[in-house]
């Protein structure tokens, strides 16, 4: 069995799921985890963040329901309003990091979300991936070079083939069968209960 984690690095609910994901991985060190990027902010949705007036209120809800927090630097980006969330760039960043350390993809995905939702760092900026790569002891030059050249389409197509249209989604894969463990928020205990029925 393995886990497929489909997320969008710019999705606040995915950010809120990070703690659950980390706990599930900690409790199940035998389970490989693949991480796939969805395309939440692509095409016509790549507009200044102020166009998404619901984000601030949604983040209050996220914190109330999950305890996840958002950093001052991120809130400054939100208040200033001109930043453009680009899920294609974020997906390229995940692929670049994932290529450098496939077995640490989930940790790297969480690090990307912390970079944005805590530190206000752009996931379109190669320097963000250089910093994450250095923090993880990876070849930062290779990661930045890959960020500039890889294509996100394979990830987006895979997410679409899985039928995922909301983030985050955690799926258990056993042979040719797939089981949804979480759509949107779930606690680690809830995920564990669903996993236990598949063991």
ABEGO torsion letter per residue (X at the ends): XBBBBBBBAABAAAAAAAAAAAAAAAABAABBBBBBBBBABBEAABBBAAABAAAAAAAAAAAAAAGBBBBAAAAAAAAAGABBBBAAAAAAAAAAAAAABAAAAAAAAAAAAAAAAAAGBBAABAAAAAAAAAAAGBBAAAAAAAAAABBAAAAAAAAAAAGBABOBBBBBBBEABBBBABBEBBBAAAAAAAAAAAX
